[in-house]
Amino acid sequence: MTRTAIVTGGSRGIGRRLVERLAASGVDVVFTYRRRQEEAEGLVRAIRESGGIATAARVELESAEDIAALVTEHFPEGRRLDYLIASAAASAFRPIPELTINNIERSWATNARSFVLLVQAALPRLGDGGRIVAVTSYGSTRAFPGYGAIGADKAAIESWVRHMAAEFGPRGITVNAVNAGLVDTESLQHYYDVPGMPELQSVIDRVPLRRSGSTDDIVGPILFLTGPDAAYITGQVIAVDGGLTIVAPPFWSEVTLRAR
Ligand SMILES: NC(=O)c1ccc[n+]([C@@H]2O[C@H](COP(=O)([O-])OP(=O)(O)OC[C@H]3O[C@@H](n4cnc5c(N)ncnc54)[C@H](OP(=O)(O)O)[C@@H]3O)[C@@H](O)[C@H]2O)c1
């Protein structure tokens, strides 16, 4: 039987690469986008031309109605869902005193609340062996400028992951998070373009693997978590960050004492 997936945020970045790779492995993918309709439709065309199956659905993740409609329209009763992967994210990158109520609430609704609502809506379609994966970030456990609102949302998602894993375990459903470091996407550049931010390269220099991650670096572990080798992993947050979060100041890039 053809496996099925829902991927949020498939119009670009990590979500897009995930959609491509799932479809290339024969999964029938329903992915969401918000504004990038042309990119989403282009992706569907490319996948269909190469013999895969994909459908793009416009979903505003701040809307509970849109989330419910995504599942009822694409996964009506009787259609089984195998993988639910939440990759979409958005927030305002501002100092904490400048965050408006609107910024805080929209960030929460887009990132954390949407994950919970989507899981609630999709749960009846996920059977034994169903997999849920959320993409979070090192901002869930580390503090850095402008990331307060979304960092807190990512921490909340990771807590939900553990609670969901415990609650859905008896149904044979696993729930995990992939916690990403710096990943080569438009959003990474957008963050470092915020006035007052350092050069991206100066941060990459502090990462033990000395590079930002590619979208494939993140998609690989997500696919692993959906595969048979990860059947006994649940409730976990797996860091995929080139070592970014294992180091502390002083950084190797800033001292001369280092391995020859
Ligand atoms: N890039 C990084 O360096 C990095 C680092 C750590 C963690 N992550 C995490 O990895 C995931 C993917 O990141 P990314 O950089 O590839 O992309 P992203 O910018 O975080 O997400 C982009 C996707 O989210 C969709 N989206 C944004 N707001 C939405 C909303 N309100 N409703 C519906 N869809 C919405 C966008 O749709 P449209 O484009 O169609 O509007 C797009 O498909 C995110 O969870 C992010 O936090 C990324």
The ligand as a Gaussian input file, in Angstrom:
#p B3LYP/6-31G(d) Opt

LIG

0 1
 N       16.842000      27.499000       8.631000
 C       17.466000      27.316000       9.792000
 O       18.638000      27.711000       9.975000
 C       16.786000      26.597000      10.909000
 C       17.489000      26.390000      12.093000
 C       16.883000      25.690000      13.137000
 C       15.594000      25.236000      12.994000
 N       14.912000      25.470000      11.832000
 C       13.533000      24.993000      11.760000
 O       13.370000      24.197000      10.611000
 C       12.043000      24.342000      10.107000
 C       12.108000      24.721000       8.639000
 O       12.865000      25.892000       8.528000
 P       13.157000      26.568000       7.116000
 O       14.242000      27.552000       7.373000
 O       13.335000      25.525000       6.095000
 O       11.819000      27.321000       6.770000
 P       10.920000      28.332000       7.611000
 O       11.158000      29.706000       7.164000
 O       11.077000      28.125000       9.074000
 O        9.486000      27.845000       7.189000
 C        9.048000      28.192000       5.939000
 C        7.767000      27.469000       5.637000
 O        6.781000      27.752000       6.632000
 C        5.605000      28.222000       5.978000
 N        4.905000      29.116000       6.902000
 C        5.419000      30.134000       7.615000
 N        4.462000      30.721000       8.355000
 C        3.317000      30.038000       8.109000
 C        1.973000      30.165000       8.566000
 N        1.608000      31.102000       9.440000
 N        1.059000      29.309000       8.081000
 C        1.408000      28.357000       7.190000
 N        2.652000      28.177000       6.729000
 C        3.598000      29.027000       7.181000
 C        6.114000      28.917000       4.732000
 O        5.096000      29.030000       3.755000
 P        5.236000      30.079000       2.509000
 O        6.680000      30.200000       2.187000
 O        4.446000      29.431000       1.417000
 O        4.615000      31.355000       2.969000
 C        7.222000      27.956000       4.319000
 O        6.702000      26.839000       3.636000
 C       11.369000      25.385000      10.990000
 O       10.613000      24.762000      11.989000
 C       12.534000      26.127000      11.597000
 O       12.223000      26.735000      12.844000
 C       15.470000      26.129000      10.790000

